[in-house]
């Protein structure tokens, strides 16, 4: 009698990403509500050698009942996550970033990157950034 494994072993294929964060001015960091969980606070606390309570005070605020990352002023989007380096447009807490940031954009495509790529092609400018109007 031969026993057949009901779940065959499959080598997962690497997912080909269709976006390049290094060519984006950090649009996802401009979201108003970047949610933070207790697990995220623990990760931030370890990164900065503090308590989760101190990390919550330093990095987050309550907005409409949800704990979210604090923002700071930005010349491109008006307001961005306080942990974004405004010169390099990269996360300063990348290894300790919240799970929502780790999971973004959840699929192999990023709608903003596709829009930005289209705009750059049509503007004839590889560095074009559509600025928000003040």
N, CA, C and O atoms as a DFTB+ gen file, in Angstrom:
536 C
 N C O
     1  1       0.838      -1.170       0.000
     2  2       0.000       0.000       0.000
     3  2       0.891       1.244       0.000
     4  3       1.831       1.337       0.789
     5  1       0.594       2.192      -0.880
     6  2       1.342       3.430      -0.985
     7  2       0.561       4.547      -0.310
     8  3      -0.629       4.733      -0.566
     9  1       1.245       5.288       0.554
    10  2       0.609       6.428       1.210
    11  2       0.981       7.680       0.428
    12  3       2.156       7.961       0.193
    13  1      -0.028       8.412       0.038
    14  2       0.189       9.640      -0.720
    15  2       0.005      10.817       0.224
    16  3      -0.996      10.921       0.933
    17  1       0.986      11.692       0.217
    18  2       0.899      12.907       1.031
    19  2      -0.192      13.790       0.435
    20  3      -0.102      14.170      -0.732
    21  1      -1.234      14.130       1.225
    22  2      -2.327      14.942       0.674
    23  2      -1.920      16.367       0.329
    24  3      -2.576      17.016      -0.485
    25  1      -0.858      16.856       0.930
    26  2      -0.380      18.210       0.624
    27  2       1.024      18.077       0.048
    28  3       1.991      17.930       0.796
    29  1       1.139      18.127      -1.259
    30  2       2.471      17.973      -1.863
    31  2       3.390      19.131      -1.495
    32  3       2.958      20.277      -1.370
    33  1       4.655      18.806      -1.325
    34  2       5.644      19.847      -1.032
    35  2       5.841      20.688      -2.286
    36  3       6.125      20.161      -3.362
    37  1       5.689      21.981      -2.137
    38  2       5.845      22.899      -3.268
    39  2       6.866      23.943      -2.881
    40  3       6.772      24.561      -1.820
    41  1       7.830      24.132      -3.737
    42  2       8.790      25.205      -3.500
    43  2       8.112      26.514      -3.843
    44  3       7.700      26.733      -4.982
    45  1       7.998      27.389      -2.846
    46  2       7.342      28.675      -3.153
    47  2       8.195      29.481      -4.124
    48  3       9.412      29.598      -3.974
    49  1       7.519      30.028      -5.115
    50  2       8.218      30.881      -6.076
    51  2       8.355      32.263      -5.470
    52  3       7.417      32.762      -4.848
    53  1       9.503      32.884      -5.639
    54  2       9.625      34.253      -5.120
    55  2       8.649      35.163      -5.863
    56  3       8.472      35.057      -7.076
    57  1       8.030      36.046      -5.111
    58  2       7.076      36.988      -5.691
    59  2       7.859      38.128      -6.320
    60  3       8.707      38.747      -5.677
    61  1       7.565      38.395      -7.583
    62  2       8.233      39.498      -8.267
    63  2       7.486      40.789      -7.951
    64  3       6.322      40.954      -8.316
    65  1       8.173      41.700      -7.268
    66  2       7.568      42.975      -6.924
    67  2       7.521      43.873      -8.150
    68  3       8.455      43.907      -8.951
    69  1       6.432      44.589      -8.281
    70  2       6.260      45.486      -9.423
    71  2       6.305      46.934      -8.974
    72  3       5.576      47.780      -9.492
    73  1       7.160      47.210      -8.013
    74  2       7.370      48.574      -7.548
    75  2       8.769      48.655      -6.963
    76  3       9.377      47.633      -6.644
    77  1       9.275      49.863      -6.824
    78  2      10.609      50.094      -6.290
    79  2      10.531      51.261      -5.314
    80  3      10.498      52.425      -5.714
    81  1      10.504      50.927      -4.025
    82  2      10.370      51.964      -2.995
    83  2      11.494      52.999      -3.054
    84  3      11.300      54.142      -2.640
    85  1      12.652      52.618      -3.559
    86  2      13.767      53.563      -3.606
    87  2      13.525      54.675      -4.623
    88  3      14.244      55.674      -4.630
    89  1      12.521      54.511      -5.478
    90  2      12.204      55.535      -6.475
    91  2      10.925      56.295      -6.139
    92  3      10.380      57.018      -6.973
    93  1      10.457      56.121      -4.908
    94  2       9.221      56.776      -4.466
    95  2       9.545      57.747      -3.338
    96  3      10.426      57.466      -2.525
    97  1       8.856      58.881      -3.270
    98  2       9.103      59.849      -2.196
    99  2       8.390      59.505      -0.885
   100  3       8.121      60.394      -0.077
   101  1       8.084      58.226      -0.671
   102  2       7.500      57.720       0.579
   103  2       6.037      58.103       0.744
   104  3       5.628      58.600       1.794
   105  1       5.271      57.871      -0.285
   106  2       3.843      58.185      -0.244
   107  2       3.142      57.474       0.912
   108  3       2.328      58.087       1.603
   109  1       3.442      56.201       1.134
   110  2       2.759      55.451       2.192
   111  2       3.010      56.063       3.572
   112  3       2.197      55.881       4.479
   113  1       4.095      56.769       3.741
   114  2       4.395      57.422       5.021
   115  2       3.544      58.667       5.249
   116  3       3.563      59.250       6.333
   117  1       2.796      59.072       4.220
   118  2       1.931      60.244       4.366
   119  2       0.525      59.865       4.812
   120  3      -0.297      60.750       5.049
   121  1       0.227      58.580       4.934
   122  2      -1.099      58.167       5.387
   123  2      -1.371      58.742       6.765
   124  3      -0.504      58.691       7.637
   125  1      -2.553      59.283       6.973
   126  2      -2.937      59.880       8.250
   127  2      -2.928      58.879       9.395
   128  3      -2.545      59.210      10.517
   129  1      -3.348      57.672       9.109
   130  2      -3.545      56.681      10.162
   131  2      -2.664      55.464       9.937
   132  3      -3.085      54.481       9.326
   133  1      -1.446      55.538      10.433
   134  2      -0.535      54.396      10.397
   135  2      -0.658      53.728      11.757
   136  3      -0.055      54.158      12.740
   137  1      -1.452      52.671      11.788
   138  2      -1.808      52.013      13.034
   139  2      -0.631      51.356      13.742
   140  3       0.298      50.855      13.110
   141  1      -0.695      51.371      15.073
   142  2       0.356      50.805      15.918
   143  2      -0.288      49.866      16.937
   144  3      -1.239      50.242      17.622
   145  1       0.232      48.650      17.030
   146  2      -0.269      47.656      17.974
   147  2       0.650      47.563      19.193
   148  3       1.712      48.186      19.224
   149  1       0.242      46.793      20.185
   150  2       1.091      46.565      21.361
   151  2       2.405      45.908      20.940
   152  3       3.468      46.237      21.466
   153  1       2.325      44.989      19.999
   154  2       3.527      44.329      19.482
   155  2       4.470      45.365      18.857
   156  3       5.684      45.302      19.052
   157  1       3.913      46.303      18.118
   158  2       4.718      47.367      17.504
   159  2       5.375      48.235      18.571
   160  3       6.544      48.600      18.448
   161  1       4.622      48.564      19.614
   162  2       5.178      49.374      20.710
   163  2       6.318      48.642      21.400
   164  3       7.323      49.257      21.755
   165  1       6.177      47.347      21.594
   166  2       7.258      46.562      22.198
   167  2       8.509      46.590      21.329
   168  3       9.625      46.695      21.839
   169  1       8.319      46.496      20.018
   170  2       9.448      46.533      19.079
   171  2      10.133      47.901      19.130
   172  3      11.362      47.978      19.149
   173  1       9.343      48.978      19.152
   174  2       9.907      50.327      19.244
   175  2      10.639      50.523      20.571
   176  3      11.712      51.126      20.611
   177  1      10.062      50.018      21.641
   178  2      10.687      50.148      22.963
   179  2      12.044      49.449      22.993
   180  3      13.016      49.993      23.517
   181  1      12.107      48.249      22.432
   182  2      13.405      47.535      22.380
   183  2      14.420      48.324      21.556
   184  3      15.587      48.429      21.936
   185  1      13.977      48.873      20.436
   186  2      14.874      49.620      19.537
   187  2      15.479      50.835      20.239
   188  3      16.641      51.174      20.015
   189  1      14.684      51.487      21.089
   190  2      15.148      52.714      21.733
   191  2      15.491      52.538      23.209
   192  3      15.750      53.517      23.908
   193  1      15.492      51.293      23.683
   194  2      15.876      51.035      25.062
   195  2      14.977      51.715      26.072
   196  3      15.445      52.295      27.052
   197  1      13.688      51.639      25.823
   198  2      12.716      52.303      26.685
   199  2      11.569      51.343      26.985
   200  3      11.615      50.179      26.587
   201  1      10.569      51.811      27.665
   202  2       9.396      50.982      27.948
   203  2       8.363      51.163      26.833
   204  3       8.393      52.166      26.120
   205  1       7.461      50.209      26.681
   206  2       6.391      50.384      25.691
   207  2       5.544      51.629      25.969
   208  3       5.073      52.280      25.035
   209  1       5.352      51.956      27.228
   210  2       4.580      53.146      27.581
   211  2       5.290      54.421      27.126
   212  3       4.661      55.339      26.599
   213  1       6.613      54.468      27.337
   214  2       7.385      55.633      26.884
   215  2       7.403      55.702      25.362
   216  3       7.331      56.793      24.796
   217  1       7.500      54.549      24.686
   218  2       7.465      54.515      23.218
   219  2       6.118      55.027      22.708
   220  3       6.051      55.744      21.710
   221  1       5.054      54.651      23.404
   222  2       3.722      55.121      23.004
   223  2       3.636      56.643      23.098
   224  3       3.107      57.296      22.199
   225  1       4.153      57.202      24.183
   226  2       4.127      58.667      24.352
   227  2       4.988      59.370      23.311
   228  3       4.609      60.417      22.785
   229  1       6.134      58.795      23.022
   230  2       7.098      59.435      22.121
   231  2       6.699      59.343      20.645
   232  3       6.878      60.299      19.891
   233  1       6.161      58.196      20.236
   234  2       5.953      57.945      18.812
   235  2       4.508      57.931      18.340
   236  3       4.255      57.968      17.136
   237  1       3.554      57.878      19.266
   238  2       2.171      57.707      18.840
   239  2       1.232      58.731      19.461
   240  3       1.589      59.483      20.368
   241  1       0.024      58.724      18.932
   242  2      -1.067      59.514      19.501
   243  2      -2.350      58.730      19.256
   244  3      -2.372      57.802      18.448
   245  1      -3.399      59.098      19.941
   246  2      -4.697      58.472      19.722
   247  2      -5.474      59.341      18.747
   248  3      -5.638      60.543      18.957
   249  1      -5.945      58.723      17.691
   250  2      -6.723      59.441      16.681
   251  2      -8.001      58.651      16.423
   252  3      -7.962      57.516      15.949
   253  1      -9.128      59.268      16.743
   254  2     -10.429      58.633      16.567
   255  2     -10.453      57.232      17.179
   256  3     -10.987      56.293      16.589
   257  1      -9.869      57.109      18.363
   258  2      -9.888      55.858      19.098
   259  2      -8.806      54.856      18.745
   260  3      -8.724      53.796      19.364
   261  1      -7.974      55.171      17.759
   262  2      -6.902      54.263      17.340
   263  2      -5.537      54.853      17.667
   264  3      -5.338      56.066      17.591
   265  1      -4.602      53.984      18.032
   266  2      -3.226      54.423      18.261
   267  2      -2.528      54.464      16.908
   268  3      -2.484      53.463      16.193
   269  1      -1.981      55.634      16.559
   270  2      -1.320      55.828      15.265
   271  2       0.024      56.514      15.466
   272  3       0.263      57.143      16.497
   273  1       0.900      56.387      14.470
   274  2       2.190      57.073      14.531
   275  2       1.986      58.578      14.399
   276  3       1.115      59.044      13.665
   277  1       2.806      59.319      15.125
   278  2       2.783      60.786      15.031
   279  2       3.325      61.220      13.674
   280  3       4.044      60.474      13.010
   281  1       2.971      62.423      13.281
   282  2       3.418      63.006      12.013
   283  2       4.275      64.242      12.255
   284  3       4.365      64.758      13.369
   285  1       4.897      64.697      11.180
   286  2       5.626      65.963      11.162
   287  2       5.386      66.607       9.812
   288  3       4.946      65.945       8.872
   289  1       5.677      67.905       9.713
   290  2       5.461      68.647       8.469
   291  2       6.380      68.131       7.369
   292  3       7.509      67.707       7.617
   293  1       5.857      68.182       6.134
   294  2       6.602      67.714       4.966
   295  2       6.277      68.614       3.779
   296  3       5.121      68.986       3.581
   297  1       7.288      68.965       2.991
   298  2       7.078      69.854       1.848
   299  2       6.405      69.155       0.675
   300  3       5.835      69.827      -0.185
   301  1       6.453      67.840       0.615
   302  2       5.828      67.130      -0.507
   303  2       4.371      66.799      -0.204
   304  3       3.485      67.138      -0.989
   305  1       4.116      66.149       0.909
   306  2       2.759      65.685       1.222
   307  2       2.062      66.489       2.307
   308  3       0.913      66.199       2.640
   309  1       2.719      67.476       2.858
   310  2       2.116      68.273       3.915
   311  2       2.423      67.717       5.295
   312  3       2.794      68.456       6.207
   313  1       2.263      66.405       5.440
   314  2       2.486      65.743       6.714
   315  2       2.870      64.285       6.452
   316  3       2.266      63.617       5.613
   317  1       3.870      63.808       7.172
   318  2       4.329      62.416       7.031
   319  2       4.672      61.841       8.396
   320  3       4.767      62.570       9.383
   321  1       4.853      60.554       8.440
   322  2       5.275      59.877       9.665
   323  2       6.516      60.554      10.224
   324  3       7.434      60.904       9.483
   325  1       6.532      60.734      11.537
   326  2       7.658      61.406      12.185
   327  2       8.977      60.653      12.016
   328  3      10.043      61.214      12.266
   329  1       8.915      59.397      11.599
   330  2      10.122      58.586      11.462
   331  2      10.696      58.575      10.051
   332  3      11.627      57.825       9.758
   333  1      10.144      59.400       9.189
   334  2      10.660      59.495       7.822
   335  2      11.772      60.531       7.770
   336  3      11.603      61.655       8.241
   337  1      12.902      60.153       7.199
   338  2      13.986      61.108       6.960
   339  2      13.568      61.948       5.756
   340  3      13.389      61.409       4.664
   341  1      13.411      63.243       5.937
   342  2      12.883      64.108       4.879
   343  2      13.862      64.332       3.734
   344  3      13.456      64.774       2.659
   345  1      15.121      64.041       3.938
   346  2      16.116      64.193       2.868
   347  2      16.221      62.917       2.042
   348  3      16.106      62.956       0.817
   349  1      16.435      61.800       2.701
   350  2      16.602      60.528       1.982
   351  2      15.271      59.895       1.601
   352  3      15.227      59.027       0.729
   353  1      14.165      60.326       2.257
   354  2      12.824      59.778       2.061
   355  2      12.779      58.299       2.440
   356  3      12.080      57.508       1.806
   357  1      13.527      57.936       3.474
   358  2      13.565      56.558       3.974
   359  2      13.217      56.540       5.455
   360  3      13.372      57.535       6.163
   361  1      12.742      55.385       5.903
   362  2      12.339      55.187       7.279
   363  2      13.551      55.134       8.203
   364  3      14.513      54.415       7.934
   365  1      13.499      55.891       9.283
   366  2      14.616      55.906      10.235
   367  2      14.487      54.802      11.281
   368  3      15.414      54.569      12.057
   369  1      13.347      54.127      11.304
   370  2      13.152      53.021      12.255
   371  2      12.816      51.736      11.498
   372  3      12.073      50.897      12.007
   373  1      13.349      51.578      10.306
   374  2      12.951      50.497       9.407
   375  2      12.887      49.133      10.093
   376  3      11.900      48.414       9.931
   377  1      13.904      48.766      10.844
   378  2      13.920      47.454      11.502
   379  2      12.870      47.359      12.606
   380  3      12.470      46.253      12.971
   381  1      12.418      48.478      13.142
   382  2      11.426      48.486      14.222
   383  2      10.070      49.011      13.743
   384  3       9.196      49.284      14.565
   385  1       9.885      49.153      12.448
   386  2       8.642      49.721      11.920
   387  2       7.436      48.843      12.274
   388  3       7.583      47.640      12.491
   389  1       6.250      49.446      12.331
   390  2       5.037      48.697      12.668
   391  2       4.697      47.625      11.620
   392  3       5.137      47.686      10.472
   393  1       3.915      46.663      12.051
   394  2       3.505      45.585      11.152
   395  2       2.773      46.095       9.917
   396  3       2.946      45.549       8.828
   397  1       1.958      47.135      10.073
   398  2       1.225      47.659       8.924
   399  2       2.199      48.151       7.848
   400  3       1.914      48.027       6.657
   401  1       3.327      48.700       8.251
   402  2       4.347      49.143       7.301
   403  2       5.065      47.938       6.691
   404  3       5.405      47.947       5.508
   405  1       5.290      46.918       7.491
   406  2       5.941      45.700       6.997
   407  2       5.092      45.013       5.940
   408  3       5.621      44.441       4.987
   409  1       3.777      45.070       6.106
   410  2       2.864      44.374       5.194
   411  2       2.525      45.163       3.941
   412  3       2.065      44.588       2.955
   413  1       2.746      46.475       3.963
   414  2       2.357      47.323       2.835
   415  2       3.196      47.000       1.609
   416  3       4.404      46.806       1.750
   417  1       2.627      46.935       0.429
   418  2       1.233      47.146       0.064
   419  2       0.399      45.862       0.025
   420  3      -0.665      45.863      -0.594
   421  1       0.822      44.802       0.638
   422  2       0.126      43.521       0.776
   423  2       0.133      42.682      -0.485
   424  3      -0.078      41.471      -0.409
   425  1       0.363      43.267      -1.618
   426  2       0.438      42.517      -2.874
   427  2       1.709      42.945      -3.597
   428  3       2.458      43.783      -3.094
   429  1       1.952      42.382      -4.759
   430  2       3.200      42.687      -5.461
   431  2       3.147      43.978      -6.272
   432  3       4.084      44.284      -7.009
   433  1       2.063      44.734      -6.142
   434  2       1.921      46.002      -6.851
   435  2       1.632      47.120      -5.868
   436  3       1.035      46.896      -4.816
   437  1       2.056      48.315      -6.214
   438  2       1.738      49.502      -5.425
   439  2       1.087      50.504      -6.372
   440  3       1.711      50.958      -7.331
   441  1      -0.161      50.842      -6.101
   442  2      -0.904      51.751      -6.972
   443  2      -0.244      53.105      -7.116
   444  3      -0.222      53.669      -8.210
   445  1       0.298      53.640      -6.022
   446  2       0.938      54.943      -6.112
   447  2       2.183      54.870      -6.985
   448  3       2.434      55.775      -7.781
   449  1       2.972      53.794      -6.844
   450  2       4.180      53.658      -7.659
   451  2       3.801      53.580      -9.142
   452  3       4.479      54.171      -9.984
   453  1       2.730      52.861      -9.464
   454  2       2.288      52.778     -10.854
   455  2       1.877      54.164     -11.371
   456  3       2.225      54.539     -12.490
   457  1       1.135      54.919     -10.554
   458  2       0.735      56.271     -10.922
   459  2       1.959      57.158     -11.115
   460  3       2.054      57.887     -12.102
   461  1       2.905      57.093     -10.161
   462  2       4.106      57.909     -10.222
   463  2       4.935      57.571     -11.463
   464  3       5.439      58.468     -12.138
   465  1       5.074      56.285     -11.761
   466  2       5.826      55.861     -12.954
   467  2       5.175      56.398     -14.222
   468  3       5.859      56.870     -15.131
   469  1       3.846      56.322     -14.274
   470  2       3.116      56.829     -15.427
   471  2       3.345      58.331     -15.581
   472  3       3.643      58.811     -16.674
   473  1       3.202      59.073     -14.472
   474  2       3.418      60.523     -14.504
   475  2       4.839      60.853     -14.971
   476  3       5.031      61.751     -15.791
   477  1       5.817      60.138     -14.459
   478  2       7.214      60.416     -14.833
   479  2       7.446      60.173     -16.312
   480  3       8.142      60.945     -16.971
   481  1       6.864      59.098     -16.839
   482  2       7.005      58.828     -18.284
   483  2       6.357      59.949     -19.092
   484  3       6.943      60.434     -20.060
   485  1       5.160      60.360     -18.704
   486  2       4.432      61.367     -19.466
   487  2       4.961      62.786     -19.265
   488  3       4.767      63.645     -20.125
   489  1       5.614      63.034     -18.163
   490  2       6.235      64.335     -17.927
   491  2       7.631      64.393     -18.555
   492  3       8.204      65.472     -18.705
   493  1       8.177      63.219     -18.924
   494  2       9.540      63.178     -19.450
   495  2      10.567      63.529     -18.386
   496  3      11.647      64.031     -18.699
   497  1      10.229      63.266     -17.126
   498  2      11.086      63.627     -16.001
   499  2      11.157      62.448     -15.028
   500  3      10.188      62.180     -14.316
   501  1      12.293      61.737     -14.987
   502  2      12.398      60.550     -14.136
   503  2      12.341      60.843     -12.630
   504  3      12.217      59.918     -11.828
   505  1      12.429      62.124     -12.241
   506  2      12.385      62.492     -10.825
   507  2      11.114      63.264     -10.448
   508  3      10.997      63.753      -9.325
   509  1      10.173      63.372     -11.374
   510  2       8.947      64.130     -11.140
   511  2       8.211      63.625      -9.905
   512  3       8.062      62.419      -9.713
   513  1       7.747      64.564      -9.060
   514  2       6.923      64.249      -7.898
   515  2       5.719      65.176      -7.932
   516  3       5.875      66.395      -7.881
   517  1       4.509      64.608      -8.019
   518  2       3.323      65.466      -7.993
   519  2       3.136      66.025      -6.586
   520  3       2.819      65.281      -5.658
   521  1       3.330      67.317      -6.428
   522  2       3.220      67.954      -5.130
   523  2       1.776      68.252      -4.789
   524  3       0.981      68.609      -5.659
   525  1       1.439      68.104      -3.505
   526  2       0.114      68.491      -3.041
   527  2       0.031      70.010      -3.047
   528  3       1.020      70.700      -2.800
   529  1      -1.144      70.511      -3.327
   530  2      -1.326      71.969      -3.291
   531  2      -1.591      72.403      -1.860
   532  3      -2.339      71.756      -1.127
   533  1      -0.976      73.491      -1.480
   534  2      -1.154      74.000      -0.120
   535  2      -2.406      74.829      -0.018
   536  3      -2.721      75.343       1.056
